[in-house]
Amino acid sequence: MSLRPRRSVLYMPGSNARAIEKARTLPADCIVLDLEDSVAPDVKPAARAQACAAVTAGGFGPREVVVRINGLDTAWWRDDIQAATAVKPAAILVPKVSSPGHLERLAERLADLHADPGIQIWAMMETPLAVLNAAAIAAATDGRTRLSAFVMGNNDLAKDTRVRIAPGREALRPWLMTCVAAARAYGLDILDGVYNDIADTEGFARECGEARDLGFDGKTLIHPSQIAAANAAFAPGAEEVAQARKIIAAFDLPENQDKGVIALDGRMVERLHAEMARRTLAIADAIAAMRPASP
């Protein structure tokens, strides 16, 4: 089992050369070079060229590099997608995907461009229609649409629905869980939205823990200071890893290999727990593989 850690997914403005250079050294699992919200209209072309040049130049090490284009309702997205596919990032993040039709439209453009088949599509879930259509959007995952992940856009979702984002995000939770369920039903990863208050480190760490418990794979970030807390929250802890090894070892014993349920440390453990344990170890191993080697 091989999995890609996406605990910390940091947005970096495509217009900021210093930020892009710094991103090459940060311990984030993924860097999103942004051409959308963080880039003013008059510098969109320059940001596009700079971000794509950075992808070509490389130097990001084990970090996954993604380009967020402008929405399909803008004048910039066609130039964005053409430039991005030419430099072959790991994925292209598409804002405001609200229906399967948006993915089909994008797929047609990718086909016209003969885009490398390894480039994936990540869909931002940030409109009321996206939530209502979450299952249909997730079901559109195939080789043509290339869909592999959902990314929550909680700020836009709150703006459009007029809910208030308060600690615990009670108003947003039903929509977050709808998207989690849709993603899991069709084998997609899903990333939580950003936390706006950079100075509130305790609140951020708490929300990371909540997102982990809700089933998210990681969290999108707006500042490098948030990386460590996200990495810690979405990584298996030492006790969790040790317990996973114990469960797998127990089921691997000759006398247990044909059993669906066994007793371990005073509780009943099923085969599904062994499957969960193997995923825990796979994630832990993948995280360990990303760490720089000691000198």
N, C-alpha and C positions, 0 to 999 in steps of 0.2 A: 504493500500500500504506500503510495507516494502522494503527499498533499503539499500544497503551496500555502505557507503561512501568510495571512493577510491581517495580522493583528493591528498594525498601524499603517494607515493609508493617508499620506500627507499631501495636501494640495499645495502646489508652488506656482505662483504667477508666471505664465510664459513670458511676460514682459520684463521680468526681474532677473537679469543675468547673474547677479551675486547670489540670489536665492537658489537658482538652479545649480550653480557651482557648489554651494554649500550642501545641497541635497545629495551630492555624491559621497558625502562623508557621514551622513546622519544614519542612526540605527533604525530607520523606518523599514518596514517590510516592502512598502510600495510607495513610489513617488508619482503623483498625478500632476503633469505639466498642464496647467489650466489656460485655456483660451477663452473661457466664458466669463463668469461673474467677476473675477479679479482683474480683468483686462478692460480698460476703457475703449470705447468704440474707435477712437482715432488712432489707437496703436494696435488694433487687432492684426493687421497684416505683418507688422514688425514682430509682434509676439509669436505669431504662427511660424515665421521663419526662424526665430531664435529657438523656440521650443523644439522644432523638428531638427535643427542643427545639433541641438544637445543630444537628441536620441541617436542621431548618426554618430556623433563623437563618442558616445558611450561613457565608460568610466563609472557606471553606477554599481558595479560589482554584483552582489546577489540580489539587489533591489529590483523589484518588478517595476517597469516604467510604463505608464499609461498616459495617453493624451486625452484631455477632455475638450471636445469640440463645442462649438456653439449649436444651439438648438435648431431643429429642422424647420422652424418657423422664422429663421433669420436669414439675412443675405450672405452670411459668412460660411455656413456649414459646408457647402459644396467645395469651396476652396480649402477649408479645414480638412475635410475627409480625404481630398486628393493629396494634400501635403503629408498628412499623417500616414496614409497607407504606403506612401513612397519610402518612408523611413522605418517602417515595420516595428512599431511599439508592441509590447505584449498585448495591449488592449486599447480600444477606443471607448471612452466614456461618453455616453450620449444623454444630454439633458432632456427632461420633460418627455420621457417616453410614456405615453398615455394609452396606447392601444397596440395590438399586434401589427396594425397597419403601418405604424411608424417603423417597426423593425423590417417590414417587407420593403418599405420605401428605401431604407438604408441598405438592405441586402441587394436591391437592384443596382444601387450606385456602386457598391463594392464589386459586384459582378462586372459592371462596365469598366471598372478600374483594374480588373484582374488582380485584386488584392491578394496578398499572400494568405494562404489558408490558415496559417498559424495565428493571425491577428484575431483576437476575440472582441466581442462587444459586451460592454457593461451598460446597463440601463439605469438611469436615475429615476427613482420612484418618488415624485415630488408634486404630484397634482392629485386632486380628488378623483379624477378619472383613472389615474394609474392605480390607485387603491381599489377602486371598484372593478377594474379589469385585471387585477394582479394575476389571477389564475390563468386567464387567457394569454397574457403577456408571457408568463413563465412557460406556458405550454408551447410557445412558438420557438423554443430552443431546438435548433437543429443545425446541420452543417451550413445551411444557407444563411440563416440569420446570425449564427456564431454566438448567440447569447450565452454567457457563462456566469453572470453575476448581476444582482440587484444592488443598487446603492441608494440608501434613503436620503432624501433631501428634505429634512424636517422643517427648516426655516420656510421654504417655499410652500410646503404643505400647510404649515400653520397660517401663513399669510392668506392663502386661498380659502381656508376653511374658517378663519378668524378664531381659532382656538388659541389659548394661551399656553405657552410652554413653561410649566412650573416644575420644581423638583419632583422627580418621580414620573413625570410626563404621563399622568393618568389619562388626560384627554387624548393623547396620541397612541396609547398602548394598543387599543383595538386595531388600529390601522397598521402599526408596526407588526403585530402578530399575524395579521392577514398576509402581509408581504413575506414574513418568515415562513408561514405555512405554504404559500405558493412556491417560494424558492425551493424549499425542501422537497415538495412534491415532485419537482422536475429536476432535481439534482443541481441546483444553482447555489453558488455562494451568495451571502448577503452581508452587507456592511452597514453599520449604523451611521446616522448623520452626525454632523459636527456639534461641538459644544462651544457656545459663543464666548463665554467669559474666560479668557485666557488666564486671568489672575486667580480664579477660583479653582485651585488645584484639588482641594478636597471634593468639591462638587463634581469635577471632571472624573476623578477616580471612582466616585460613587456611581456615576452614570455608566462608566465602563463596566463596572461589576454588574449593574442592572442589565446592560445590553448583553453581556456574556450569558447571564441567566435566562434571558429571553431567547437565546439561540443564535445570536449574531456571531459571525466569524471574526469580526474586528470592527474598528471604528475609523471613520474619516476624521482628519485633523486639520486645524488651521494654523498651528504653530509648532515648531520643533520641541518646545518645552512640554508638549503633551505626549511625546513618543514613549517615554519610559513607562508612564502609567498605563497606557494602552497595551504595550508589550507585556507588562506584568499581568494585567487583567485577563488577557486572552490566551495566555500560555498555561499549559498544565502545570500545577504546582508539584513540588517534590513528593508530597504524600499521595497525590492523585496518580503520579507516574508509578510510584511504588505499589499502590493498590492495583493498578492496571497490570503490572507484571505478575502480581500474585494471582489474579483472576485467570490470566492466560496460562500460567504455569499449572494451576489447579485443573483446568480443563484439558491440558496436554498430558496429564497423568494417564497411563494405560487404563486404569480402572474407571476413568471418567470420560474417555473419548466418545463413548456412545450415549452419554447422558445429556439430557436437555436441561436439567436443573441439578445443582449440587449445593451442599452446605459448606460455607466458608466463613470462618470467624463468627459463627453464631447466627448467620443470616443466609437466606436462600439466594442463590445467584443463578441466573439463567444464561443461556447461550447468547442472548442479545447483549448481555453485559460484557461478554467476551468480545463481541464485535465492537462495542463501544470502547473497550480497553485497547483493542488493536489500533483504533483510530487515534486514541490519546497518545499512544506510543509513536505512531507515525508522525503526528504533529510535533511532538517533543523532539524526535529525531531530525525533522526538517528544520526546526528552529535552531537546534544545535549545529546543524550543517551550515547555517548562515553566519554563525559567529566567526570573527576573524581568528586565524590561528595565532597561538601565543608565540612571541618571538623566541 
